[in-house]
Amino acid sequence: MTPEERRQWGVKSVKGKGLTREVNGQVEEITHILTKNPFTVIDERRTSEEVEIEN
């Protein structure tokens, strides 16, 4: 990931393979990036929890 991409995504640091960014003052981990839209981020753990609740 280039410095320009980091600025575009608002990524503060790249820890190993995991990316983090600050959203509303909270640092969240970016686990998967599906599109160039920084707001379209899928966190598999969160998604699987939501599915369990629905089922």
C-alpha positions in Angstrom: 0.0 0.0 0.0 1.5 3.3 -1.1 1.5 6.4 1.1 -1.0 8.0 -1.3 -3.4 5.1 -0.8 -3.0 5.4 2.9 -4.0 9.0 2.8 -7.0 8.2 0.5 -8.3 5.5 2.9 -7.4 7.4 6.1 -5.2 4.5 7.2 -3.1 5.5 10.1 -0.8 2.4 10.2 -0.2 -0.9 8.5 0.4 -3.5 11.2 1.7 -6.6 9.4 -1.1 -7.5 7.0 -3.8 -5.8 9.1 -4.8 -2.3 8.2 -6.3 0.1 10.7 -8.0 3.4 10.3 -9.6 6.0 12.6 -13.3 6.4 12.3 -15.2 8.8 14.6 -12.2 8.8 16.9 -12.1 5.1 17.2 -9.5 2.9 15.6 -10.9 0.0 13.7 -9.2 -2.8 11.9 -9.8 -3.1 8.1 -9.8 -6.9 7.5 -11.1 -6.9 3.9 -11.3 -4.2 1.3 -13.8 -5.1 -1.5 -14.0 -1.8 -3.4 -12.2 1.5 -3.7 -14.9 3.0 -1.4 -13.3 3.2 2.1 -16.8 2.9 3.6 -17.4 -0.5 2.1 -15.4 -2.6 4.5 -16.4 -6.2 5.4 -15.3 -7.5 8.7 -15.9 -11.3 8.6 -16.1 -11.7 12.4 -18.8 -9.0 12.6 -20.7 -10.4 9.7 -20.7 -14.0 11.1 -21.9 -12.7 14.5 -24.8 -10.8 12.8 -25.7 -14.0 10.8 -25.8 -16.0 14.1 -28.2 -13.5 15.7 -30.5 -13.6 12.7 -30.6 -17.4 12.7 
